[in-house]
Amino acid sequence: MSTETVETEAGTARITWHRAGEPRLVLAVGHGAGGGIEARDLRALAAALPGRGVSVALVEQPWRVAGKKLAPAPKTLDTGWRGIWPAVVAPGLPVISGGRSAGARVACRTARELGAHAVLALGFPLHPPGRPEKSRADELLGAGVPTLVVQGGNDPFGRPDEFPEGGYALVEVPYGDHGFAVPKRAGVTEEETMEVVTAGVARWAASLG
């Protein structure tokens, strides 16, 4: 594991690298508006994917590096993501642009512009909780590259059955909420839940040309 700081027009970002021995892809993945790279799914992917030929770059947006509590406007998040892109393409490998929640929206909005190989959307916030009419489906459907959505079965920001048809793949995390936490009554451990996430992402990544 290694860390590098990157200066962007939105401030100083930070990338924590988990490198594969013989990488064929890079997964650059950003956090959501309510947390950082310590999210359970991001940690699980960083642990599992390097052994499968995917280097993982966990990206901390400038607002998070600066210690602020609230994420800035989407436009500023996009600016930060554009700023880190030269660092994640530097190894010369195809880059999957990824993120959880708000970070997934950033990845979708900027994928075509940045030349991303594909998009990984973890807990895509299809709509605000209780507001299905405020759909963000256009961001997801407009990514323009192969896209995988990993979505909790009980995500208040959009359950899998609420998603529109489109040219993307979807992996459901049974019983999972927006952060892929599962209730104890489900009888499923966090380790088993994270295996659903990592196995689904690994299979999809292996299928990318």
N, C-alpha and C positions, 0 to 999 in steps of 0.2 A: 504494500500500500504506500502511495506517495501523494503529496498534496501540492497543488500549485495555485497561486493567486493570479487572476486575470483582470486587467483594467478594462472596464467597459464604459460606455457613455452614461450608464446608469449608476456607476460606482464600481467598487472592487468586488468581484465575484471570486468564489473558491471552488476548485475541482479536486475531489478526492478520487484517485485512480486505484482501481483494483484490476490489475493487468493479467491477461491470459498469457500463458507461456508461448503459445503459437496462435495468436489471434487472427481471425478472419473478418471480424466485425468489431465495431465499437458501439456500445449502448451508452449514450449520453442521456442522463435522466435527472429531471429536476423535481423539487418538492412542491408541496401545495402551499396554500395561503395560511394554513393553520399549524404548520410544523416544518421540520427540516429533514435532513437526510437520515435522521435516526428512525424514520418511519419503518415499520416492520417489513413491509414489502420491499422497500429499497435495500434494506440490510440483507434480506434473503436473496435478492437478485445479485447483489455484490458478492455474496458468499458462493452462490451456485454457478453463475454463468462463466467465470473465468476458466473453470475446468472443462467447459464445453466450447472453448474457442472464442468467447466473447469478452473483450475487455470492457469493464464497466466504469464509467466516469460519473460520479455522483456530484451534481452541480448545485452549489448554494448561491442563490440570487443575491445581488448586492444588498438589498434591504435586510436580508437575514444575516449576512456577514457583518453589517453595521449594527446589529443588535436591536433592530426595530421590531415592534410587536405586530404591526399591521402591514400587509402587503400593499404595494402601490397599485396604480391603475394598470389594466391590461397592457396598454401601450408601453408603459415603462418596463413591465416584465418582458415583453417582446424585445425591447432594446437590450436588456441584460442578456437575453438568450442569444441574440445576434452577436453580442460582444464575446461570448465564450466560444462561439463556433470555430474560429480559426484554431483554437487549442485542441478541440476534439477531432478535427480533421487532420491535424498535424501528423499522426501516425501513418497517414496515407491509406486508410482502410474505409470501406463504406460505413456510414454512421447512421444508426437508428436514433431518431430524435424521440425522446420519451419524457414522461412526467406523470406525476400523480395529481389528480384534481385540477387545480388552477394551472399546474405545470403541464398537464395533458392538453389543456386548451392552448397554451403557448406553443407546444410542439405541433399541434394541428395547424395553427394559424401561420406558422413560419416555415413549415416543412418544404413546400414547393420552392419558396424564395431561396432557402438556404441549400437546396439540393440534397435534402435528407434521403437516405436509401429507403426508409420506412418510418412509421410512427408507432410507438407503444403508448397507449393511453390507459393508465391505471386509475380506476375510480373516476371515470370521466363524469364531470358534473353536468348531466344532460339538462337539468333545470334546478332552480333553487327548491329546497324542500317545501312541498305543499303547493308549488306553483308550476305545474306541468305546462301551462300555457306560455311560460317564459323559456321556451326551448332554445338550446344552443346546438341543435343537431346540425345546423349549417356549418359550424366550425369543424365538426367531426367529418361530415360528408365532403367538405371542401379541402381536406388534407392533400389529396392529389397523389398520394403514394400508398403502397401497401400498409394497412393499419390493423393493429390488434388492440381491441378493448378488453381489459380484464375488469370485471364488474361484480361487486357483491350482490348476492341474491336479494338482500334486504336494504340496499343502498337508498336512503331517502332522497338522494340527488338524482335518482334514476335507476329503477330496477331493470334487469336485462330485458324483460318483456315489454318495456316501454320504448326501447330503442327502435328507430325506424329501419327499414330494410336499406341496405347499401352495400357498397363494395368493400366491406371490412369484415374481419373475423372477430368473434367474441367468445371469451372464456368466462363462464360464470363461476364465482366462488360461492359455493352453497352456504346459506345463512349469513354471509358476510355483510357487515355494514360498510359505510363509506371508507373506513380505514382497514377493512377486511378483518375486523374483530368479529368473533362469533360468540353467541350466548352459550353459557355452560350447558343449558338443556339440550343443545344440538348434539352433544356427545362427540364433538370433534375437537382435537387439540389445535393449538396455534401452529405447531409443526406440520400437522397434516394439511392445514389450510394453506400454509406457505408453500408446501409441496405442490398443491394445485396451481398456485401462481407461477412458481419457478418452472415446473414441468411444462405448463402451457406456453410460457414465453420461450423456453428452450426449443420446444417443438416448432413453434412458429419461426423463430430465428433460423433454425436449421433449414426451413423450407424456402427461405429467401434466396433468390438467385444472385 
